[in-house]
């Protein structure tokens, strides 16, 4: 079975409902995965917008997700899991907010299955620093894309 990531709220490559955007409820979407490698000891997730005018923008980074987990519920709060700082400086999910008139942006949810039970990063680590720490430990990666355009 291939390692895969999906959401029950919208299909891969489709428009994200407004409740997951900053102009909506700014809730993280529900995510679920399957097919993680047998040796997986934890998971890490990052959400990136490569269409941002200033270059790739990270909206969420969560790590040390237990290897027994197969989902994240909708509306994960700041205290639920270990979270790194996104590019807005927040240690929580900041949903889509592309500039008005900039067209649709693609939000890549990247989930990594890791060969370590926990990543040792500073409390104020950024999403970029977290992913750098995760990279040498990635056994497999699954990706899911949501599209959003500010109305």
C-alpha positions in Angstrom: 0.0 0.0 0.0 1.3 3.4 -0.9 1.7 6.1 1.8 -1.1 8.6 1.1 -2.7 11.6 2.7 -6.2 12.9 2.2 -9.0 15.0 3.8 -12.6 14.2 4.3 -13.4 17.9 3.8 -12.3 18.3 0.2 -10.6 16.2 -2.5 -7.0 16.4 -3.5 -6.5 19.2 -6.0 -9.8 20.8 -5.2 -10.9 24.1 -3.7 -10.6 24.4 0.1 -13.8 25.4 1.9 -13.8 28.9 3.3 -13.9 27.7 6.9 -10.2 26.5 6.5 -9.1 30.0 5.4 -8.2 33.1 7.4 -11.3 34.9 6.0 -13.4 32.0 7.3 -13.0 30.2 10.6 -9.2 29.5 10.2 -9.7 25.9 11.2 -7.2 23.2 10.1 -8.9 20.7 7.9 -9.3 17.1 9.0 -6.5 14.9 7.6 -6.1 11.1 7.5 -3.4 8.9 6.1 -2.6 5.3 5.4 0.2 3.1 4.2 3.0 4.4 6.4 6.2 2.3 6.3 6.4 -0.3 9.0 9.4 1.4 10.7 7.6 4.7 11.2 8.2 6.0 14.7 6.5 9.5 14.3 5.1 11.9 11.8 5.7 15.5 10.9 3.5 17.8 8.7 4.1 21.1 7.0 1.7 23.2 4.9 3.3 25.3 2.2 2.0 27.8 -0.3 4.6 28.0 -3.2 2.4 30.6 -5.0 3.0 33.4 -2.4 4.3 36.6 -4.1 7.4 36.6 -1.8 8.2 32.9 -2.4 7.0 29.7 -0.6 5.1 30.6 2.6 4.6 28.1 5.4 1.2 28.1 7.1 1.6 25.2 9.6 4.2 22.9 11.0 3.3 20.1 13.4 5.6 17.3 14.6 6.1 14.4 17.0 2.8 13.0 15.9 2.6 9.5 17.4 3.3 6.6 15.0 0.0 4.9 15.9 -1.9 8.0 14.7 -3.6 7.9 11.3 -5.4 11.2 11.3 -5.5 14.8 12.6 -9.0 16.1 13.5 -10.4 19.3 12.1 -9.5 22.4 14.2 -6.3 21.2 15.8 -5.5 23.8 18.5 -2.2 25.2 19.6 -1.8 22.9 22.6 -2.8 19.6 21.0 0.6 18.8 19.4 4.1 20.1 19.1 4.0 22.9 16.6 6.8 25.0 15.0 6.4 28.6 14.1 4.8 29.3 10.7 6.0 32.2 8.5 3.6 34.5 10.4 5.5 33.7 13.6 2.6 31.6 15.1 2.8 28.1 16.5 -0.6 27.1 15.1 -2.4 26.7 11.8 -2.9 29.9 9.8 -5.1 29.0 6.9 -4.9 30.4 3.4 -5.0 34.2 2.8 -3.7 34.9 -0.7 -3.7 38.5 -1.8 -7.0 39.5 -3.3 -6.8 39.4 -7.1 -3.7 37.2 -7.0 -5.5 34.1 -8.3 -5.7 30.6 -6.8 -2.9 29.4 -4.5 -2.0 25.8 -4.0 -1.6 24.6 -0.4 0.6 21.6 -0.1 0.1 19.4 3.0 3.2 17.3 3.2 3.3 14.5 5.8 6.5 12.7 6.5 6.8 9.3 8.2 10.0 9.5 10.3 12.4 6.9 11.7 12.6 8.7 15.1 10.0 8.9 17.9 10.6 12.6 18.3 12.4 15.4 16.7 14.7 17.5 18.9 14.2 21.1 17.9 14.1 24.4 19.8 10.8 25.5 21.3 10.7 28.4 18.9 11.9 26.5 15.8 10.5 27.7 12.5 8.7 25.4 10.0 11.8 25.5 7.8 14.1 24.5 10.8 11.7 21.7 11.7 11.6 20.3 8.1 15.4 20.5 8.0 15.6 18.5 11.2 13.1 16.0 9.8 14.7 15.4 6.4 17.4 13.0 7.4 14.7 10.9 9.1 12.1 10.7 6.4 11.1 7.2 5.4 8.3 8.2 3.2 6.4 11.4 2.3 2.7 11.9 1.3 1.3 15.0 -0.2 -2.2 16.5 -0.5 -3.1 19.8 -2.2 -5.9 22.2 -1.5 -6.6 25.3 -3.7 -7.8 28.6 -2.3 -8.5 32.0 -3.8 -9.5 35.0 -1.7 -12.9 36.3 -2.6 
